[in-house]
């Protein structure tokens, strides 16, 4: 049984028993033209979000033009209970306007963290971040403008902190949940265009993050999840090169569920001799291995500063009830 199939069962059990859902939300929901028991009814998709953040999160996404992945209806999140984006928002949004709890959450994993800095407007977390500059020179897929969360490389959550030594460090956080990837070569898009050409100049440029003696061919990166990792790592290096925003370091952070072993498969044949776990292999491909930081979801949530900020306790109870592997 795959991790995803296990999670569908767990999420269905939560849906049928949780006191945070109304009775009318317990029936199957329509998702991509089929009815599924592990989905909410489309019009009730907002119940996928923790009740204390629900209205504010949806309002922010609407105001900032952020696309909900698999959004059930306009302005609503996905109704799929195994949505990674929903999981990310449930986990991190309670900290978006609260820099001290956010610092406490991250500090066990980044011990040089002194204080959080705002990343956009009055928020200390930017969801589906793409920045104001087209770092990778990507051609938007949804019209002339880039969209946060769709059509170009977006980061699930971006934060900036000031380190003890005064440097400013940006974290590009990718949040994984139930994903798994087969051995599918992603070089050519449906229109026949070559993905490798889109990033070749940056991959072999002066600011490449990759050790080209180990990873000399960009074509070897065009297997998921390596393709995502490569674009995100290139984005991190380009932020330093371009200087927008003005930060001293950029680190790519992947938050993953330890129990999901399928996501860790090394799908590119070229790199299988380096190991069997993609999160162990990936740093070996980088000039600066420390620029990539994998964190277990359970370890991150365990860092939540409930003792200092007891008002977060309802959130933590929700998270552990909703995502039982966090217990």
C-alpha positions in Angstrom: 0.0 0.0 0.0 1.4 3.4 -0.9 1.6 6.3 1.4 -1.0 8.2 -0.6 -3.5 5.4 -0.3 -2.9 5.2 3.4 -3.4 8.9 3.8 -6.7 8.8 1.8 -8.0 6.3 4.4 -6.7 8.4 7.3 -8.2 11.6 5.9 -11.5 9.9 5.3 -11.5 8.7 8.9 -10.9 12.3 10.0 -13.6 13.6 7.7 -16.2 11.2 9.2 -15.3 11.8 12.8 -13.8 15.3 13.2 -15.9 17.8 15.2 -14.5 20.6 13.1 -16.6 19.6 10.1 -20.4 20.0 9.7 -22.4 16.9 8.9 -23.0 18.0 5.3 -19.2 18.0 4.7 -19.0 14.2 5.4 -20.4 13.1 2.0 -18.1 12.4 -1.0 -16.9 15.3 -3.1 -16.5 15.9 -6.8 -12.8 16.1 -7.9 -11.7 16.1 -11.5 -15.1 14.8 -12.7 -15.3 11.9 -10.2 -16.8 11.6 -6.8 -14.4 10.6 -4.0 -15.0 9.9 -0.3 -11.6 11.5 0.6 -12.7 14.9 -0.9 -15.0 17.5 0.5 -18.1 18.7 -1.4 -16.8 21.4 -3.7 -18.8 24.2 -2.1 -17.5 23.3 1.3 -13.8 23.2 0.3 -13.0 26.0 2.8 -13.4 23.5 5.6 -10.1 22.0 4.4 -8.4 24.9 6.3 -8.0 25.2 10.0 -10.9 27.3 11.2 -8.8 30.0 12.9 -7.0 30.9 9.7 -9.7 30.1 7.1 -11.1 33.5 6.3 -7.8 35.4 6.5 -5.9 32.9 4.4 -8.5 32.9 1.7 -8.7 36.7 1.7 -4.9 36.9 1.4 -4.8 34.5 -1.5 -7.6 36.4 -3.3 -6.0 39.8 -2.7 -2.5 38.7 -3.8 -3.7 36.7 -6.8 -2.4 33.4 -5.5 -3.8 30.3 -7.2 -5.2 27.5 -5.1 -3.9 24.2 -6.6 -6.9 22.2 -7.7 -9.2 24.9 -6.3 -12.7 23.5 -6.1 -14.4 26.8 -6.9 -13.2 30.4 -7.5 -11.6 31.7 -4.3 -11.7 28.3 -2.5 -8.8 25.9 -1.8 -8.7 22.3 -3.1 -11.4 20.0 -1.7 -8.9 17.1 -1.8 -8.0 16.3 1.8 -4.5 15.2 0.7 -3.6 18.5 -0.8 0.0 19.5 -0.1 -0.8 23.2 -0.5 -3.6 23.0 2.0 -1.3 21.1 4.4 1.3 23.9 4.0 -1.1 26.7 4.7 -2.6 24.8 7.7 0.9 24.4 9.1 2.4 27.8 8.5 -0.3 30.4 8.1 -0.8 30.8 11.9 2.8 32.1 12.0 2.6 34.5 9.0 1.9 37.6 11.1 3.7 36.4 14.2 7.5 36.7 13.9 8.4 35.5 17.4 6.6 32.2 17.3 7.8 31.7 13.7 11.4 32.3 14.8 11.0 29.7 17.6 9.5 27.2 15.1 12.5 27.6 12.7 15.4 28.1 15.2 16.0 24.4 16.1 16.7 23.9 12.4 18.5 27.2 11.8 20.4 27.9 15.0 21.9 31.1 13.7 18.4 32.7 13.5 18.2 35.9 15.5 14.9 37.4 14.3 12.4 37.1 11.4 12.1 39.9 8.8 9.0 40.8 6.9 9.0 39.2 3.4 6.0 41.0 1.9 3.8 43.8 3.2 3.3 43.0 7.0 3.7 39.3 6.6 6.7 37.2 7.6 5.7 34.3 5.2 5.0 34.7 1.5 3.0 31.8 0.1 3.5 30.6 -3.5 6.3 33.2 -3.8 7.7 34.1 -7.3 9.2 37.5 -6.5 9.0 40.7 -8.5 11.7 39.5 -10.9 11.5 36.7 -13.5 14.6 35.0 -12.2 14.5 32.0 -14.5 13.3 33.8 -17.6 10.2 31.5 -17.7 7.4 32.2 -20.2 4.1 32.3 -18.3 1.7 29.6 -19.2 -1.4 31.5 -18.2 -1.3 34.6 -20.4 1.2 37.5 -20.4 1.6 37.8 -16.6 3.1 35.4 -14.1 0.8 33.9 -11.5 1.7 32.9 -8.0 1.1 29.1 -7.7 0.6 28.3 -11.4 2.4 28.5 -14.7 5.9 29.3 -13.4 8.3 28.2 -10.6 6.6 29.1 -7.3 7.9 28.5 -3.8 5.3 27.1 -1.4 6.5 29.5 1.4 9.4 32.0 1.5 10.8 33.6 4.7 13.7 35.9 5.5 15.6 36.0 8.8 18.4 38.0 10.2 21.2 35.8 11.5 23.2 36.3 14.6 26.1 37.7 12.6 23.8 40.2 10.9 23.5 38.5 7.6 20.1 38.1 6.0 19.1 34.6 5.0 16.2 33.7 2.8 14.6 30.3 3.0 12.7 28.9 0.0 10.4 26.3 1.6 8.9 23.5 -0.5 6.2 21.5 1.4 5.7 17.9 0.4 3.0 15.5 1.6 1.7 12.5 -0.3 3.5 13.0 -3.6 5.3 10.2 -5.5 7.0 10.3 -8.8 7.5 7.6 -11.5 10.4 7.4 -13.9 9.0 9.8 -16.5 11.4 11.9 -18.6 10.2 15.5 -18.6 12.4 17.0 -21.2 9.7 17.9 -23.8 6.5 19.7 -23.1 3.2 18.9 -24.8 3.9 21.5 -27.4 7.2 19.9 -28.2 9.4 22.6 -26.6 12.5 21.6 -24.8 12.5 22.2 -21.0 16.3 21.8 -20.9 16.8 24.9 -23.2 14.7 27.0 -20.8 17.3 26.7 -18.0 20.5 25.7 -19.9 22.1 29.2 -19.7 21.6 29.4 -15.9 22.6 25.8 -15.3 25.9 26.3 -16.9 26.3 30.0 -15.9 28.8 31.6 -13.5 26.4 31.3 -10.6 25.4 27.7 -11.1 24.8 25.9 -7.8 25.7 22.6 -9.3 29.0 20.7 -9.2 29.3 20.1 -13.0 31.9 17.5 -12.5 29.2 15.3 -10.9 26.1 16.7 -12.7 27.5 17.7 -16.1 24.2 17.2 -18.1 21.1 19.3 -17.4 19.2 16.6 -19.3 19.8 14.2 -16.3 17.8 16.6 -14.1 14.6 16.2 -16.1 13.0 13.5 -14.0 10.7 14.5 -11.1 11.3 15.4 -8.3 14.8 16.3 -9.6 13.3 18.7 -12.1 11.6 20.6 -9.3 14.6 20.6 -7.1 16.8 21.8 -10.0 14.5 24.8 -10.8 14.2 25.7 -7.1 18.0 25.5 -6.6 18.6 27.6 -9.7 16.1 30.1 -8.4 18.0 30.3 -5.1 21.3 31.0 -6.9 19.6 33.6 -9.2 18.3 35.6 -6.2 21.8 36.1 -5.1 23.0 36.9 -8.6 20.2 39.4 -9.3 20.2 40.9 -5.8 16.5 41.1 -5.4 15.8 40.9 -2.6 19.0 42.0 -1.0 20.0 38.9 1.0 23.3 37.3 1.8 22.3 33.7 1.6 19.4 31.7 0.1 18.7 28.1 1.2 16.3 25.6 -0.3 14.3 23.8 2.4 12.2 20.7 1.7 9.7 19.7 4.4 8.7 16.1 3.9 6.8 13.4 5.7 9.2 10.7 6.8 6.6 7.9 6.3 6.3 8.8 2.6 9.2 6.7 1.3 8.0 6.8 -2.3 8.9 10.5 -2.7 12.5 9.7 -1.9 13.2 7.5 -5.0 16.1 8.5 -7.1 14.3 8.6 -10.5 17.1 9.8 -12.8 19.2 6.8 -13.9 22.3 9.0 -14.0 22.4 9.5 -10.2 21.3 6.1 -8.9 24.9 5.1 -8.3 25.1 8.0 -5.7 22.4 6.6 -3.5 18.8 5.5 -3.1 17.4 8.5 -1.3 17.0 11.7 -3.3 17.4 13.9 -0.2 20.8 12.2 0.5 21.8 12.4 -3.2 20.8 16.0 -3.9 23.4 17.7 -1.6 26.1 15.7 -3.4 25.3 17.4 -6.6 25.7 20.9 -5.2 28.8 23.1 -4.9 27.5 24.2 -1.4 25.7 21.2 0.1 24.5 23.3 3.1 22.4 25.4 0.7 19.8 22.5 0.8 18.1 21.6 4.0 15.7 18.7 4.3 13.4 18.7 7.4 11.0 16.1 8.5 7.5 17.5 8.9 7.1 15.9 12.3 10.3 17.5 13.5 9.2 21.0 12.3 5.8 20.8 14.0 7.4 19.4 17.1 9.3 22.7 17.3 6.1 24.7 17.7 6.5 26.9 20.8 3.4 26.0 22.6 4.8 26.6 26.1 5.7 30.2 25.2 2.6 30.8 23.1 -0.2 28.7 24.5 -2.7 30.3 22.2 -1.2 28.0 19.5 -2.5 24.9 21.3 -5.8 24.7 19.3 -3.8 24.8 16.1 -1.5 22.0 17.3 -4.4 19.8 18.4 -6.0 20.3 15.0 -2.8 19.4 13.1 -2.3 16.2 15.1 -5.9 15.2 14.7 -5.9 16.0 11.0 -2.4 14.6 10.1 -2.1 11.7 12.5 1.6 11.0 11.6 2.4 14.1 13.5 1.4 12.6 16.9 
